[in-house]
Amino acid sequence: MISFLGLGHMGAPMARRLVAAGHKVTVWNRTPREVEGAVGAASPAEAVAEAELVITMLSDPAAVRRVLADAAPGLRSGALVVEMSTIGPEAVAELRDRLPSQVGLVDAPVLGSVQPAREGTLTVLAGGLPEDLARCREVLEVFGRVREAGGPGAGAALKLAVMSALVPAQVLLAETVAYGEATGVNTAALLDVLGETPLGTLVERLRPAVENGPSETRYALGLAAKDLALASHGTQTLAAAARDRLQEAAGAGLGGEDLTAVFGHVATARRTGVPKLNPASVPATNGYYSHATRAGGLLFVSGQVALDEAGQVVGEGDMRRQSEYVMELLARILADQGCTFDDVTHIRTHLTDMSRVSEYGSVRSRYFTGAPPASTTVEVSRLFRPGLLLEVEVIAAMPAGR
């Protein structure tokens, strides 16, 4: 049996292809969603309980880490986890360390968007031990062409390298079109000429979006920004500039739109001097603040609390549950900018009951595993929503080149 965790834009059509190929499939999604012919599970642990093969297709490293931690109690000895999200080789190595030794791991991110996922024409970039790759190759071929990239982490690294070229190329075209419009160049004529250059294939694929605006979300702009943040490296000055441009667009509310929305954003953007950041990977703010800002090589993350997408308190009365939820939100915001908890320079915590600080501390220590950062913890009489037990904010140093 195959367990499929994550039924977003890509995961849902991929799970349907497995069912259509005759596989017995159990699915789970954070927001319950049905896949015809598959069995739905109430939790990741339930979904993987009978699975020989576990596939994850999630938004970012923090989501993969959290979901597989929740699934761990149900993982069978000898099961194989196939991680198909775009999370980078460092996160893959971390997963290998967290998973039981008797559970195999293959990293197999894909090239292609929603339509290829529906049609089974994705390119799967697979990394892992030869025996693990052999176990899952037939299943991966349901999704498209499988290219074995090498050992563990090789598929994840290859995916980021490819995206470091493809995504900045689209941002470059958006800036080129905006430049043309600003200097009086006819957009149709510009696209015609570019279509006759080595950029022609990309130009013709993007022309409908340039002329008519983005249609369905095939590759979310916020995920593209996340991918470039994961791929950040000192040698990648063009990719870093494209990442900053996309993060600016995501901060303007375009994170859930298709990547092609960057064309409209570039045409109208006015720099404020300080990027305001609102990653699509965490619940939206109420509009009166941004989740984070970036200035002077530092990332300032607003206080995070245990509220879900609907504005409801998570784990009311449960300090450990609220602490875990808040730490996962912080992890996602940090990851959006290519940071980890190791990059945090200061953490400030507001607790409504200092007598429960040890419960909070036991959770926090699972996320801050190295030398601790500077820290301030204070008791407050209440937070802005009844039922909230803590609020945590951090400052992080942006790694060089990011």
N, C-alpha and C positions, 0 to 999 in steps of 0.2 A: 504494500500500500504506500502511496505517496501523500505526504502532508505538504500543503502549500500555504505559507504564511505571508499575507499581504495581498490585498485585492484592489489595488489602486488602478491607475490608468493602464499600466503594463501588466500587473499581476492578474487581473481578472481575465483578459483574453488569453493569457498563457495558461491559466488553470483550465479554461474551457478547452484548449487544444489537448491537454492531457486527458480530459474526459473523453473527447472525441476520438482519441487514439486508443481508447479501450482500457485506460488505467483506472484503478480504484483510487479515488482522490478524496481526502478530507481537507477542508479549507478553514481558515480563520482570518478574520480581519478585525482591527480595533473597533471600527464601526461596523456592526453586523451587516453582511452582504451575502446574497445567495449566488451560487453558481449551479446552474441546472445540471443534474447528474452527479453532483458532488455532495458529500456529507458535510454539514456545517458543524463546527465545534465552538464551545463556549469560551475556551481558553487555549493558549498555545500548548500547554501541557496536555490537555485533552486531545488536541489535534495531532500531536506527534506520538501518542501512546502506542499505537500499533504500526507506526511507519518504519519502513526500512530506508526510505529516502525522504529527507526533509528539505524543502526548497523555501528560501526566504527571498522576497522581493519587496524591499522596504525603502524608506526615504533617505536615510542617512545612517552613519555609524551608531549614533545614540539609539536610534530605533531598533537596529539590528541587535545591539547589545542588550537592550531591555527585553525584547521579545524572546531572544534565545535564553536569557536568564529565566524568564517565566516558563519557557518550554523545558528547561533542563530536568525538572523532576520527572517528566514523562518520557525522556529520551531512552530508547532501548540500547542495550549494549550491542555494538556492531552496526548501529545506524550510521548513515552518511548524510551530513549536512551539506547542501549545495547552496552557497551564498551568491545570489545573482544580483544583488543591489550594487550600486557604485559607492564603495566605501574606502577604497585605497588599500595598499599592501600593509600599512602599519596596523590598520583596524583588523585585517585578516589575521595577522600574527597575534594580535590580542585575543581574537576569538579562539584561535588554536590553543592558547594558554588557558582560556576559561573553560573550554569544552572538556568533558572527560576523555581520558586517553583512549578509551575503547570506542569512541565516536569519531568517524572520519570527517574530513573537511575538504571541500573543493570550492575555490572561488571561480565564479563563472558569470561575470557581468556581460551585458549584451550591448551591441550596437544596433540601432534602429529604434523606431518609435511605435506608436499605437498600431498603425496599419500593418507594418511587418509583424508585430506581435500577433495580430489577428490571423494573418496569412501564413505564419510559420516560416518567415523569411528573414528572421533576425540573424545576426552573426554573434555567436557565443564564444567568448574569449575565456578559455578554461585553464586554470592552473591547479596543480595538486600532485599528489603521489601517483605514479603510473597505475597502481592497482585501484586507487579510488577513481581516477578518470575512466578507467575501463568499466567500472561498475555503473557509472551514470551516463556514459556516452550515448547509449541508445535513447534514453529519456531526453537528454539535451537536444538530440536531433529532431525531436518533435517541434522544437522552437525554431529551428533553422540550421544553418551551417555551423559546425563546431570547429573552432581552431584551437588546438592545444598549444598554449603559450609557454609551458614549462612547469616548474615545480610550484609549491605552495606560494601564493601571492603574486605569481607571474601574470595571471589573468587580470587581477585588479590593477597592477601596475601598467599593463598594456592599455587597459581601458582609459586610465587617466592620461596617458601619453597621447592617445588618439584625440581625446576630448580637448586637450591643450592646443590642438591645431584647429579642430572643427568649430568649436565655440567661438574663439577669437576671430575666426574668419567671418562668421556671421555678424559679430559686433563691428568688425572693420567695414563690412558692406553697409551696415546701418549708418555708420559715421560718414562713409563716402556719399551715400544718397543725401544725407543731411547737408553735407558740404556742397554738393551739387545744387540743391535747392536754394541754399543761402547765397550762392554766387550766380544764380540765374540759369543753371544747366537744366535742360529738360530731362525729367526723370526717365521717361520712356527711352529717350535717345541714349542716356547713360547706360541703362540696362542692356540695350541692344548692343552697344559697343563692348561692354564687359562680357556679354554672352558669347562673344567671339574670341575671348581670351582663355587662358587655362582655368579661369574662375567660372567658365560658362555653365558647367553642370550645376554648381551651387547657385548661381544667379538665377537660372531658369526655375530651380526648385523653389526659390524664395520670391520670385516675381509676383505670384498671386497675393502673397501677404503684403508686399510693398504696395501693390496697386489697390488692394481691397481691404487690407487690415487682416490681423490674425483670425483664424477660424477656431476649430476645436483645439484644445490643449493636447498636443502630442508629446512635447518635452517642455515641462514647466520652466519658466525663466528662473524661479527660485532654485530649482534643482540644478540648473546649469551653473548658477553662481556657486552653489555648494560644491559642484564637481571641480570648478576651477580653484576654489579655496583648498580642496583636498590635494590638488595637483601643484599647489604653489611651490616654487623652487627658485633659488636665487638666479638661475639662468633664464627664467621665463619673464622677461620684462613685458612683452606683448600680452601674454596670458594674464599677468597681474593687472595690467591696465583694463583688460576686458572684464576681469573679475570685479574690479572696482566699479566699472560702468554698470554691470548687472546688479551688483549689490545696491547701488544707487536706485536703480529701477525697482528692485524688490522693495526697498524702503519707501518708494512712492506708491506701493500697493499693487505692483504688477507681478509679485512672486508666483501667483497661481495661474497667470496667463501663459500662453505659449511663448517660447523663446523669441518668436518673430515680433512680439510686442515691443522688443527693444527698438525697432525701427521708429515707431511712433514716439517712444520715450526720448530717443536721441534728438529727434526733430524739435522737441518742445522743452527739453530739460534746461534748467537754470541751476547752476551749482550754488549751494548754500554755504559752502566752505567746510561744513561738518556733516559727514554722511550720517543720516538717521536710518537705523537698521531695524527691520521688522521681518525676521525670517518666517517663511511659510510653514516651517516645521514645528512651530509652537502656536498655541491659541492667540488670536489677534488681541491687541490692546483695545481699550475703550475709546481710543482716538485722542486722548488727552496727553499721551506720552508715547515714546518709542521704546522698544525693548532694549535697544543699545545705541550708542553713538561711538564714533571712532575719531580720535584726534591725537596728534603728536605721538604716534606709535603705540597708543594705549586704546584698549577697548573698555568702555564703561557700560556695564550691564545693569539695567534697572532691577529693582527688587522684584523677585519672583515669588508667587504664592500658589497655593494648591487650588486653582480654579481650572475647570475643564473648558472645552470649546463653547459650551452652553452657559458658562458663567456660574456653574454649580461647584460648591465646595467638594473637593476630593478627600475622602478619608476623614470625615468630620469626627473630631475627638481623638483621632489616631495620629500621634506625633510622628511615629516611624513612617507611616504611609504618606503623610504630607511631606515629610522630609525627603523621602525617595522621589516623590513627584517633582518637588522643587529642584532637586539635584539633576533630574533628567531634563528639565526645562533649561537649566543652566548649561548642561552638557550640549544640548542642541544649539543654543545660541553661540556658545564658544566654537563648536564645530563649524557653524555657518561661516565663521571668520578664520577657519584654519587653526583654531586654538584648542587646547585641552586644559584640564585642571592644573597641569604642571605649569601653565603659563600665567596662572592667577597670582597677582601680587598682593591683593588684599581682599578679604571677605568680611562683610558686615552682616550680622544676623540680628533680627528683632524677634524675640520670643514673648509670648503672652504669659508664660509661666516658667520662670527660671528653674523651678524644681524639676522640670522635665528635660533639662539640658543634656543629660546623659543619653536619653533616647535619641535626641537629635545628633549628638556627637557620635553615636555608634553607626549611624547611617553616613554621616559626613566623612568618617574615616575610611569608608569603602570607596569613596570617590577621590579624596586627597590622599594618595598612597605614598607619596614621597615626603620630602621635608615640607612642613606646613607653611602656608603663606602668612603674612601679617593678618591679624584677625581682631575684630571687635564684636562682642556679643552683649546685647543690652535687653533688659526686660521692659516691655511696654504694657500699658493697661489694656489696650485693644488694638486690633488692626481694622482696616476699612470695611471688612465684611465679617459679620458674625460667623463663628465656626472656624475661622482661620487661626492657626496656632503659631505660624512663623512667616517671616518674609526675609529673603536672602538676596543680597546684591553683591557683585564682585567687580573688581578691576583686574584686567589682564594685560600683559605685555604682548603686543603683536610680534610673532616670530619674524626674524629677518627675511625680507623678500616677500612678505605678505601684506 
